[in-house]
Amino acid sequence: MAKSNGILKIEGTLENLTFYKSADGHMVRTKGGVSRNRILNDPAFVRTRENGVEFGHSAQAGKLLRMAAGQLVFKAKDSKLSSRMLKVMSGIKNADTASARGERTVSEGIQSEDGKQYLRGFDFNQRAVLPAVLYAPYEVDTATGAITIADFNPLQQLRTPQGATHFSLQSAF
């Protein structure tokens, strides 16, 4: 994908070039590809159709998790969260070894130990990952969701923005 560094900041389509603005700057891409009808009907594109179905399921699973986390996620200013979550959900879907290709799902993959590993250490806000903000050892009771931070000293074990006078810790289980 090309990135435009020129003086003209164009958005829209000119002939076979599409100009658009993204979080990464002004981008350019060419139009083209195989027709939708051919992808939907040509036997040569069976794999493409299978991939499309699985991609859709992974995207829906990521959205479901983001929506379930609700306000905790919406406060995180991470513009790449959706794409990072899609990558994780695709990995979990790939851990579904019981289903045939094109029918694999996140709900089956998450039941395996390999599937669960994809979510370990995932931060919803890549700009403020937990180990870079909280320097205290903590324990999570996976049965109740209770988080214990013994002898917590926020002045020494919490990285805060300069001038901050208050903080809150929020979690979801």
MIDOSE-1310 file (N, C-alpha, C; in nm, 2 decimals, decimal comma, always signed):
residues 173
maks	+0,09/-0,12/+0,00/+0,00/+0,00/+0,00/+0,09/+0,12/+0,00; +0,07/+0,21/-0,09/+0,15/+0,33/-0,10/+0,10/+0,44/-0,01; +0,19/+0,52/+0,03/+0,16/+0,64/+0,12/+0,20/+0,76/+0,05; +0,11/+0,86/+0,05/+0,13/+0,99/-0,02/+0,21/+1,08/+0,07
ngil	+0,32/+1,13/+0,02/+0,40/+1,23/+0,09/+0,40/+1,37/+0,02; +0,32/+1,38/-0,09/+0,33/+1,50/-0,17/+0,25/+1,61/-0,11; +0,25/+1,73/-0,17/+0,19/+1,85/-0,12/+0,04/+1,84/-0,14; -0,01/+1,76/-0,24/-0,16/+1,75/-0,26/-0,21/+1,64/-0,17
kieg	-0,31/+1,67/-0,09/-0,38/+1,57/+0,00/-0,51/+1,54/-0,07; -0,52/+1,44/-0,15/-0,64/+1,41/-0,23/-0,71/+1,30/-0,16; -0,84/+1,31/-0,16/-0,93/+1,20/-0,11/-1,03/+1,17/-0,22; -1,05/+1,04/-0,26/-1,14/+1,00/-0,36/-1,07/+0,91/-0,47
tlen	-1,13/+0,90/-0,58/-1,08/+0,81/-0,69/-1,06/+0,89/-0,81; -0,94/+0,86/-0,87/-0,90/+0,92/-1,00/-0,85/+0,80/-1,08; -0,93/+0,78/-1,19/-0,90/+0,66/-1,28/-0,90/+0,53/-1,20; -0,78/+0,47/-1,19/-0,77/+0,34/-1,11/-0,70/+0,36/-0,98
ltfy	-0,69/+0,48/-0,93/-0,62/+0,51/-0,81/-0,72/+0,56/-0,71; -0,72/+0,51/-0,58/-0,81/+0,55/-0,48/-0,72/+0,62/-0,37; -0,75/+0,74/-0,34/-0,68/+0,82/-0,24/-0,76/+0,83/-0,11; -0,71/+0,80/+0,01/-0,79/+0,81/+0,13/-0,69/+0,85/+0,24
ksad	-0,76/+0,90/+0,35/-0,68/+0,93/+0,47/-0,71/+0,83/+0,58; -0,61/+0,78/+0,64/-0,62/+0,68/+0,75/-0,54/+0,74/+0,87; -0,55/+0,66/+0,98/-0,47/+0,70/+1,10/-0,32/+0,70/+1,07; -0,28/+0,63/+0,96/-0,14/+0,63/+0,93/-0,10/+0,74/+0,83
ghmv	-0,19/+0,82/+0,79/-0,16/+0,93/+0,69/-0,24/+0,92/+0,57; -0,20/+0,99/+0,46/-0,27/+0,98/+0,34/-0,22/+0,86/+0,26; -0,31/+0,78/+0,21/-0,27/+0,65/+0,14/-0,33/+0,65/+0,00; -0,26/+0,56/-0,08/-0,31/+0,55/-0,22/-0,31/+0,40/-0,25
rtkg	-0,41/+0,35/-0,32/-0,42/+0,21/-0,36/-0,48/+0,20/-0,50; -0,45/+0,10/-0,57/-0,51/+0,08/-0,70/-0,64/+0,00/-0,70; -0,73/+0,03/-0,79/-0,85/-0,04/-0,80/-0,82/-0,17/-0,87; -0,91/-0,27/-0,86/-0,89/-0,39/-0,94/-0,92/-0,51/-0,86
gvsr	-0,89/-0,62/-0,92/-0,92/-0,75/-0,86/-1,02/-0,83/-0,93; -1,05/-0,94/-0,88/-1,15/-1,04/-0,94/-1,29/-0,99/-0,91; -1,38/-1,01/-1,00/-1,52/-0,97/-0,98/-1,58/-1,05/-0,87; -1,68/-0,99/-0,80/-1,75/-1,05/-0,69/-1,82/-1,18/-0,74
nril	-1,88/-1,17/-0,85/-1,96/-1,29/-0,91/-1,87/-1,41/-0,93; -1,74/-1,38/-0,98/-1,65/-1,49/-1,00/-1,61/-1,55/-0,87; -1,58/-1,47/-0,77/-1,54/-1,52/-0,63/-1,65/-1,61/-0,57; -1,78/-1,56/-0,59/-1,89/-1,64/-0,53/-1,93/-1,77/-0,61
ndpa	-1,89/-1,78/-0,73/-1,93/-1,90/-0,81/-1,82/-1,98/-0,87; -1,71/-1,93/-0,90/-1,60/-2,01/-0,96/-1,54/-2,11/-0,87; -1,53/-2,24/-0,91/-1,47/-2,34/-0,82/-1,33/-2,31/-0,78; -1,26/-2,23/-0,86/-1,12/-2,20/-0,83/-1,11/-2,11/-0,70
fvrt	-1,22/-2,06/-0,66/-1,22/-1,97/-0,54/-1,29/-2,03/-0,42; -1,29/-2,16/-0,41/-1,35/-2,23/-0,30/-1,28/-2,19/-0,17; -1,14/-2,19/-0,18/-1,06/-2,15/-0,06/-1,09/-2,01/-0,02; -1,10/-1,92/-0,12/-1,13/-1,78/-0,09/-1,27/-1,76/-0,01
reng	-1,37/-1,84/-0,06/-1,50/-1,83/+0,01/-1,48/-1,89/+0,15; -1,41/-2,00/+0,17/-1,39/-2,05/+0,30/-1,32/-1,95/+0,39; -1,22/-1,89/+0,34/-1,14/-1,79/+0,42/-1,24/-1,67/+0,46; -1,32/-1,63/+0,36/-1,41/-1,52/+0,39/-1,51/-1,55/+0,50
vefg	-1,56/-1,67/+0,50/-1,66/-1,71/+0,61/-1,59/-1,71/+0,74; -1,47/-1,77/+0,75/-1,40/-1,77/+0,87/-1,35/-1,63/+0,92; -1,31/-1,55/+0,83/-1,28/-1,41/+0,86/-1,40/-1,34/+0,92; -1,51/-1,36/+0,86/-1,63/-1,29/+0,91/-1,67/-1,34/+1,06
hsaq	-1,65/-1,47/+1,08/-1,68/-1,52/+1,22/-1,58/-1,47/+1,32; -1,45/-1,46/+1,28/-1,35/-1,40/+1,37/-1,38/-1,25/+1,40; -1,42/-1,18/+1,29/-1,45/-1,04/+1,31/-1,57/-1,02/+1,41; -1,67/-1,10/+1,39/-1,79/-1,09/+1,48/-1,75/-1,13/+1,62
agkl	-1,66/-1,23/+1,64/-1,62/-1,27/+1,78/-1,54/-1,16/+1,84; -1,46/-1,09/+1,77/-1,38/-0,98/+1,82/-1,47/-0,86/+1,86; -1,57/-0,83/+1,78/-1,67/-0,73/+1,81/-1,75/-0,76/+1,94; -1,79/-0,89/+1,95/-1,86/-0,93/+2,06/-1,78/-0,91/+2,19
lrma	-1,65/-0,95/+2,19/-1,57/-0,93/+2,31/-1,55/-0,78/+2,34; -1,53/-0,70/+2,24/-1,51/-0,55/+2,26/-1,64/-0,49/+2,32; -1,75/-0,53/+2,27/-1,88/-0,48/+2,32/-1,91/-0,53/+2,46; -1,87/-0,65/+2,49/-1,89/-0,71/+2,63/-1,80/-0,63/+2,73
agql	-1,69/-0,59/+2,69/-1,60/-0,51/+2,78/-1,65/-0,37/+2,79; -1,74/-0,33/+2,70/-1,81/-0,20/+2,72/-1,72/-0,08/+2,74; -1,76/-0,01/+2,85/-1,69/+0,12/+2,88/-1,54/+0,11/+2,90; -1,50/-0,01/+2,95/-1,36/-0,03/+2,98/-1,28/-0,01/+2,85
vfka	-1,33/-0,06/+2,74/-1,27/-0,06/+2,61/-1,28/+0,07/+2,54; -1,40/+0,13/+2,55/-1,43/+0,26/+2,48/-1,34/+0,37/+2,53; -1,30/+0,36/+2,66/-1,21/+0,47/+2,71/-1,07/+0,46/+2,66; -1,03/+0,34/+2,62/-0,89/+0,32/+2,57/-0,88/+0,38/+2,43
kdsk	-0,79/+0,47/+2,41/-0,77/+0,53/+2,28/-0,67/+0,46/+2,20; -0,71/+0,34/+2,15/-0,63/+0,26/+2,07/-0,70/+0,23/+1,93; -0,66/+0,31/+1,83/-0,72/+0,30/+1,70/-0,70/+0,16/+1,63; -0,60/+0,08/+1,68/-0,57/-0,04/+1,62/-0,63/-0,16/+1,69
lssr	-0,72/-0,13/+1,79/-0,77/-0,24/+1,87/-0,85/-0,34/+1,79; -0,93/-0,30/+1,70/-1,02/-0,39/+1,62/-0,93/-0,48/+1,54; -0,82/-0,43/+1,47/-0,74/-0,52/+1,39/-0,65/-0,61/+1,48; -0,61/-0,56/+1,60/-0,53/-0,65/+1,68/-0,62/-0,76/+1,74
mlkv	-0,75/-0,73/+1,77/-0,84/-0,83/+1,82/-0,88/-0,93/+1,71; -0,89/-0,88/+1,59/-0,92/-0,97/+1,48/-0,80/-1,07/+1,46; -0,68/-1,03/+1,48/-0,57/-1,12/+1,47/-0,57/-1,23/+1,57; -0,61/-1,19/+1,70/-0,62/-1,28/+1,81/-0,73/-1,38/+1,78
msgi	-0,85/-1,33/+1,74/-0,96/-1,42/+1,72/-0,93/-1,51/+1,60; -0,86/-1,47/+1,50/-0,82/-1,56/+1,39/-0,73/-1,67/+1,44; -0,64/-1,64/+1,53/-0,56/-1,74/+1,59/-0,64/-1,84/+1,67; -0,73/-1,79/+1,75/-0,82/-1,88/+1,83/-0,90/-1,97/+1,73
knad	-0,95/-1,91/+1,63/-1,03/-1,99/+1,53/-0,94/-2,10/+1,47; -0,82/-2,07/+1,44/-0,73/-2,17/+1,39/-0,70/-2,29/+1,48; -0,72/-2,26/+1,61/-0,70/-2,37/+1,71/-0,82/-2,47/+1,71; -0,92/-2,44/+1,64/-1,04/-2,53/+1,62/-1,00/-2,64/+1,52
tasa	-0,95/-2,75/+1,58/-0,91/-2,86/+1,50/-1,02/-2,97/+1,47; -1,13/-2,95/+1,53/-1,25/-3,04/+1,52/-1,33/-3,01/+1,39; -1,33/-2,89/+1,35/-1,41/-2,85/+1,24/-1,33/-2,85/+1,11; -1,41/-2,86/+1,00/-1,34/-2,86/+0,86/-1,31/-2,71/+0,83
rger	-1,21/-2,70/+0,74/-1,17/-2,57/+0,69/-1,30/-2,50/+0,63; -1,31/-2,37/+0,67/-1,43/-2,30/+0,62/-1,54/-2,30/+0,72; -1,53/-2,39/+0,82/-1,63/-2,41/+0,92/-1,58/-2,39/+1,06; -1,45/-2,35/+1,07/-1,38/-2,34/+1,20/-1,44/-2,21/+1,27
tvse	-1,45/-2,21/+1,40/-1,51/-2,10/+1,47/-1,42/-2,07/+1,60; -1,44/-1,95/+1,64/-1,37/-1,90/+1,76/-1,43/-1,98/+1,89; -1,56/-2,00/+1,89/-1,62/-2,06/+2,00/-1,57/-2,21/+2,02; -1,53/-2,27/+1,91/-1,47/-2,41/+1,93/-1,32/-2,40/+1,96
giqs	-1,25/-2,30/+1,90/-1,11/-2,29/+1,92/-1,07/-2,25/+2,06; -1,16/-2,17/+2,13/-1,13/-2,12/+2,26/-1,13/-2,23/+2,36; -1,20/-2,34/+2,33/-1,21/-2,45/+2,42/-1,08/-2,53/+2,44; -0,99/-2,51/+2,34/-0,86/-2,58/+2,35/-0,76/-2,49/+2,43
edgk	-0,66/-2,56/+2,48/-0,56/-2,49/+2,56/-0,48/-2,39/+2,47; -0,45/-2,44/+2,34/-0,38/-2,35/+2,24/-0,47/-2,22/+2,22; -0,60/-2,24/+2,21/-0,69/-2,13/+2,18/-0,68/-2,02/+2,29; -0,68/-2,07/+2,42/-0,68/-1,98/+2,53/-0,55/-1,90/+2,54
qylr	-0,44/-1,96/+2,49/-0,31/-1,89/+2,49/-0,31/-1,76/+2,41; -0,39/-1,76/+2,31/-0,39/-1,64/+2,23/-0,44/-1,51/+2,30; -0,52/-1,53/+2,41/-0,57/-1,42/+2,48/-0,48/-1,38/+2,60; -0,39/-1,47/+2,64/-0,30/-1,44/+2,75/-0,21/-1,32/+2,72
gfdf	-0,22/-1,22/+2,81/-0,13/-1,10/+2,79/-0,19/-1,00/+2,70; -0,31/-1,02/+2,64/-0,36/-0,93/+2,55/-0,41/-0,80/+2,62; -0,36/-0,68/+2,58/-0,40/-0,56/+2,64/-0,49/-0,49/+2,54; -0,60/-0,43/+2,60/-0,70/-0,36/+2,51/-0,65/-0,22/+2,48
nqra	-0,55/-0,17/+2,55/-0,49/-0,04/+2,52/-0,34/-0,06/+2,50; -0,30/-0,07/+2,37/-0,16/-0,09/+2,35/-0,07/+0,03/+2,39; -0,13/+0,14/+2,40/-0,06/+0,26/+2,44/-0,03/+0,27/+2,59; -0,10/+0,18/+2,67/-0,08/+0,18/+2,81/-0,09/+0,04/+2,86
vlpa	+0,00/-0,05/+2,82/+0,00/-0,19/+2,86/+0,02/-0,20/+3,01; -0,05/-0,29/+3,07/-0,05/-0,30/+3,22/+0,08/-0,31/+3,28; +0,18/-0,39/+3,23/+0,31/-0,40/+3,30/+0,39/-0,26/+3,29; +0,35/-0,17/+3,20/+0,42/-0,04/+3,19/+0,36/+0,06/+3,28
vlya	+0,24/+0,03/+3,34/+0,17/+0,12/+3,42/+0,17/+0,08/+3,57; +0,15/-0,05/+3,59/+0,14/-0,11/+3,72/+0,26/-0,19/+3,75; +0,34/-0,15/+3,85/+0,46/-0,22/+3,89/+0,44/-0,31/+4,01; +0,32/-0,34/+4,05/+0,30/-0,42/+4,17/+0,26/-0,56/+4,13
pyev	+0,30/-0,66/+4,21/+0,26/-0,79/+4,18/+0,11/-0,81/+4,22; +0,04/-0,88/+4,14/-0,10/-0,90/+4,16/-0,14/-1,04/+4,13; -0,26/-1,08/+4,19/-0,31/-1,22/+4,17/-0,45/-1,20/+4,12; -0,49/-1,29/+4,03/-0,63/-1,30/+3,99/-0,69/-1,43/+4,02
dtat	-0,80/-1,43/+4,09/-0,87/-1,55/+4,13/-0,96/-1,58/+4,01; -0,93/-1,68/+3,93/-1,01/-1,71/+3,81/-1,15/-1,76/+3,83; -1,17/-1,81/+3,95/-1,31/-1,85/+3,99/-1,40/-1,74/+4,01; -1,35/-1,63/+4,08/-1,44/-1,52/+4,12/-1,41/-1,39/+4,04
gait	-1,29/-1,38/+3,98/-1,25/-1,26/+3,91/-1,19/-1,16/+4,01; -1,17/-1,19/+4,13/-1,12/-1,09/+4,23/-0,97/-1,07/+4,20; -0,93/-0,95/+4,21/-0,79/-0,91/+4,19/-0,73/-0,87/+4,32; -0,62/-0,92/+4,36/-0,56/-0,89/+4,49/-0,42/-0,83/+4,46
iadf	-0,40/-0,71/+4,51/-0,27/-0,64/+4,51/-0,22/-0,62/+4,65; -0,13/-0,70/+4,70/-0,09/-0,69/+4,84/+0,00/-0,57/+4,86; -0,01/-0,50/+4,97/+0,07/-0,39/+5,01/+0,10/-0,29/+4,90; -0,01/-0,25/+4,83/+0,00/-0,16/+4,72/+0,04/-0,02/+4,76
nplq	+0,15/+0,03/+4,70/+0,19/+0,17/+4,73/+0,19/+0,24/+4,59; +0,08/+0,32/+4,57/+0,07/+0,38/+4,44/+0,18/+0,48/+4,40; +0,24/+0,55/+4,50/+0,35/+0,64/+4,47/+0,47/+0,57/+4,41; +0,49/+0,44/+4,45/+0,61/+0,37/+4,40/+0,57/+0,27/+4,29
qlrt	+0,45/+0,22/+4,29/+0,41/+0,10/+4,20/+0,32/+0,14/+4,09; +0,29/+0,27/+4,07/+0,20/+0,31/+3,97/+0,26/+0,42/+3,88; +0,26/+0,41/+3,75/+0,31/+0,52/+3,67/+0,19/+0,60/+3,63; +0,19/+0,73/+3,66/+0,08/+0,82/+3,63/+0,13/+0,93/+3,55
pqga	+0,04/+1,00/+3,48/+0,08/+1,12/+3,41/+0,12/+1,23/+3,50; +0,21/+1,32/+3,46/+0,26/+1,42/+3,54/+0,14/+1,51/+3,59; +0,13/+1,54/+3,72/+0,03/+1,63/+3,77/-0,10/+1,56/+3,81; -0,10/+1,42/+3,79/-0,22/+1,35/+3,83/-0,23/+1,34/+3,98
thfs	-0,35/+1,36/+4,03/-0,38/+1,36/+4,18/-0,46/+1,24/+4,22; -0,53/+1,17/+4,12/-0,62/+1,06/+4,15/-0,60/+0,95/+4,05; -0,64/+0,83/+4,08/-0,64/+0,72/+3,98/-0,75/+0,62/+4,02; -0,78/+0,54/+3,93/-0,88/+0,43/+3,96/-0,83/+0,31/+3,88
lqsa	-0,86/+0,20/+3,93/-0,83/+0,07/+3,87/-0,97/+0,01/+3,84; -0,99/-0,04/+3,71/-1,11/-0,10/+3,67/-1,07/-0,23/+3,61; -1,16/-0,33/+3,63/-1,14/-0,46/+3,56/-1,27/-0,52/+3,53; -1,27/-0,62/+3,44/-1,39/-0,69/+3,40/-1,36/-0,84/+3,40
f	-1,46/-0,92/+3,43/-1,44/-1,06/+3,44/-1,56/-1,13/+3,38
